Amino acid sequence: MPIELRRQADPMSLECPACDTKRLHGGLAPIILPKPTVRERRLAKAGKLDDPWWHIRLAHADKYPNR
């Protein structure tokens, strides 16, 4: 049985909308990717970082600077 989205997913979300809703109603915090290190930022600037989630990690670092 194929899995399908019933609602439009937020591009910055790491989960499908249904899982995200279950997480919020369960009292759990959202999934947040690790904050980029100085070394990773240097590699990204040089174009040598191989991280498909890089743009989302940067967005999470801006949105949740304390984590």
C-alpha positions as CSV (number, residue, x, y, z in Angstrom):
1,M,0.0,0.0,0.0
2,P,1.6,3.3,-1.1
3,I,2.0,6.1,1.4
4,E,0.5,9.4,0.3
5,L,0.4,12.9,1.8
6,R,-3.1,14.1,2.6
7,R,-2.0,17.7,3.3
8,Q,0.7,19.9,1.8
9,A,4.0,19.5,3.8
10,D,6.0,22.5,5.0
11,P,9.3,22.6,3.1
12,M,11.3,23.2,6.3
13,S,9.7,20.2,8.1
14,L,11.5,16.9,8.5
15,E,8.3,14.9,9.0
16,C,5.0,14.4,7.1
17,P,2.2,16.6,8.4
18,A,0.4,13.7,10.1
19,C,3.6,12.7,12.1
20,D,4.2,16.4,12.9
21,T,0.7,16.7,14.3
22,K,1.0,13.5,16.3
23,R,4.3,14.8,17.8
24,L,2.8,18.2,18.8
25,H,-0.3,16.6,20.3
26,G,1.9,14.1,22.2
27,G,3.7,17.0,23.9
28,L,7.0,16.4,22.1
29,A,9.3,19.1,20.7
30,P,9.7,19.3,16.9
31,I,12.6,17.5,15.3
32,I,15.6,19.9,14.9
33,L,18.7,19.1,12.9
34,P,22.1,19.8,14.6
35,K,23.5,23.3,14.5
36,P,26.2,23.7,11.8
37,T,29.7,23.8,13.1
38,V,32.3,26.4,12.1
39,R,34.1,23.7,10.1
40,E,30.9,22.8,8.2
41,R,30.3,26.4,7.4
42,R,33.8,26.8,6.0
43,L,33.3,23.6,3.9
44,A,29.9,24.9,2.6
45,K,31.4,28.2,1.7
46,A,34.1,26.4,-0.3
47,G,31.5,24.2,-2.0
48,K,32.9,21.0,-0.5
49,L,30.2,20.1,2.0
50,D,28.1,17.0,1.0
51,D,25.0,17.5,3.2
52,P,21.6,17.3,1.5
53,W,20.0,18.9,4.6
54,W,22.3,21.9,4.7
55,H,19.7,24.6,3.8
56,I,17.3,23.2,6.4
57,R,20.0,23.0,9.1
58,L,20.7,26.7,8.5
59,A,17.0,27.5,8.7
60,H,16.8,25.5,12.0
61,A,19.8,27.3,13.4
62,D,18.2,30.7,12.7
63,K,14.8,29.6,14.1
64,Y,16.1,27.8,17.1
65,P,19.5,29.5,18.0
66,N,19.6,28.0,21.6
67,R,19.5,24.3,20.4
